[in-house]
């Protein structure tokens, strides 16, 4: 592990500003011995998307790009072919620049990766497709991306969640998929690596989660219960 600080990774905030502030108070993010990283999807669903981006930016927090940031940037760059939420107009130039600068992944070490959605097996992190890093949930045995809609309709019986194709040669922390409104998901592999899915659906009335690592090893989990259900949960986070 190259970074000797305590690594604290916070999952999908989705506009839940009160929960975000409460969790930040719990994780001691201001400490020089702490490196706090956000897993993307700061925006949409919850009540205060613009405020969440502003707070993360003003605190200079690292954040990988999620699919909801990708969607916003497509709109901002000229794709106006969908009904956009009014708060898209609330983002300042500094906010938009902050979103633009979000990396697709953060590689803490050769064997420790942080990203929003998923990866394909057998492909170096640097060569993973942006669409997979921000959108992937399911793929088939040939490594083909399978949409969640096809899985829900029963049209892709061979598709499984991407972590089933591990190990990936690295421990990976990701968000994007709400496996549970209370518990994180951990997939462990024979090479001592694991995949940690930590989106526990704060915007759906679940919990906002932060996971702690020291020297590349899992240490602890801190969670904040959502104040309310801000969006309807249908069993999958889209």
N, C-alpha and C positions, 0 to 999 in steps of 0.2 A: 504494500500500500504506500503510495508516494506522498499523499497528504496526511500528515500526522494529526490534524485537527479532528475533533468529533464532527462527523458528517450527519446532518439532520435533513431529511428529505420530506417535503410536505406535498401531499397529493392534491388532486383537483379541487381548487377553491370555488370555482363557478359562481363568482359574484357574492359569496357569503361573507360579507365584510366583518360582521361581528364575530363570527366563528374564527375568521382569519386573524383578527386582532387578539382574540383570546388565546389562540394557539401560539402566536408569536410571543406572547408574554410568558408562556410556559416553557418554551424551548431555549431561552437565553441566547437568542440569535445575535445579540450585540457583543458577546464575548469573543475576544481574539482567538480563543481556542475552539470556536465553533464555525463551521462552514454550512450555512443554510441554503438549500436548493429547492426550488419549486418545480413540480412536475408538469406544468402547463395547464391549459384550460382554466385560466384565471377568470374567464368571462362566460357569460350566458347562464341562463336558468335561474340563478339567484338574483337578489334585488339590487346589487350595487356593483356591476361589472366595472364601470369606469373608476370607481373609488378603489377597487381592488388593484387594478393596474397602476393607478397613481401611487398607492401605498407601496406596492412592491418596487416601483421605480424609484420613489423617493428614499426608500431604505436600501437601494442598490442591491436588491436580492437577485441572485442568479435564478434563471427560469428557462427550462427547455420549452420548445414550441409544441403546443398541443393542436389537435385538429380544429378546435374552436378558434384559436388564433389564426390558423391557416385559412379558415373560412372568412374571418374578418379581413385578412389581408387581401384575399381575392376580391372581396367587395370593394375595399379601399382602392385597389389598383384598377377598378373599372368593371368588375362583374356585378352589375346591378340587377341581375335577373332573378332576384328572390326578395321577398319582403324582409327587410332588415329591421332589427330593433332600433328604437329611437336613440338608445344610449350609444350607438355607433357614432353618432354626431357629437357625443360628449368627450371623446378622446382628444386630448391635446396633441400638438405636434410632437411633444416630448414623449407622450404615451405611445404614439404610433411608432416613433423611432425605437423605443424600448421593445415593443413587440417585434419589430423588424429585426432587431439584433438578437433575438432569442435563438440559440443554437438548436439544432435538431437533436443533439445528444450531448452529454458531458461524460467524458472518459476519465474517471478518477485514477484508474490504473489499467493495465492490460487486462486484468481480470475483474474489473468493477465498472459497470456502465449504468448510466442514468438516462432514461428516455421516457417519452410519453406513452407510447402504445406497444409496439412489439418489434421483433426482428425475425428474419428468416435464418434457418439453420445452415451452417456451412459457409456463410458469407461474412467477411470481415466487417466490423462495425462501420468503417469508413466507406464501404461500398454498399451499405444498405440503402434501399430506396427511401426517399423522403416520405412517400405515401405509406410505407410500412411503418416507419418510425412514428408517424402521427396518427395512423388510422387502423393498423392491423389488429384483428382479433383472431380470425380463423384463416387457416390455409389447408390445402389438401396435401396428400402424400408427395405430390410432385412440386410442392412449394408454391402453388398458385394461390394468390389472394382470393378469399371467398367472402363475399359481403355478408354482414350480419342478417340482412333481409332474406337472403337465400337460405341461410341456416334456420331462421325462424319459420320459414315456409316449408321446411323439410325438403328443400330442393338440392341439398348438398350433404347427403348422409356420410360421405367419406371425410368431411371437414372436421377438424378438431381445433381446440384453442391452441394458439401458437406455442405455448410453453410445453406442449406434449412432445415437441420435436427436439427438446433439449437433451443433453446439455449444450450450452453455447460457448463454453470455454471461459465464461465469466459470470459473476453474480450480477444480476440485473434488477434494478428497481424501476417499476413502471406504474402508471395510473390507468386512465382511460376506461377500463372495464370494471364495473361494480360487481364484484363477486358476492358481496354481502354488505348489508347496511351496518354491520357491527364488526366483522372480523376481516383482517387482511388475509390474502392467500399466499401460501408459501409452497413452491415446488422445489424439492431438493433433488440433487443428482449425485451420482456415484463419485464424481470428481471433486466433491465438496463445494461446488458452486450451487447457487439457488436463484430462483426468480421470485421476487416479492411484488405482488400486486396489492397496492395500498390505497386504492380509491374505494372508500367506504361510503360514498354517496351522500356527502353533507347536504347537497342541494335537494336531495330527495327525502330529507328528514333523517338521514343516517348520521355518520360521524365524519369530522375532518381529522385525518390521521397524519402523524409525523413519525418517521422511523429513524432510529439512531444507529450509527455504525462507528466503531473505533477500530483502527487498523484493519479495515475491511471486514470486520466481524459484527454481526448483529448484536446490539446491546439492549435496546428497549423500544417500546412503542408508547406514544402519547396521543390521546384522542380527545376531541371536544365534541360534545353532542350538539347537533343542529338545534337551533332555537325553534324551528318549525319545518314543515314540508313546503319547500319553495316551488318544486316541480313534481309532476306525477311520475312515479317510478313504475316502469313496466317490466322490470327484471333485467333490462340491459341499458347501459349508458351509451347513447348514440352521439 
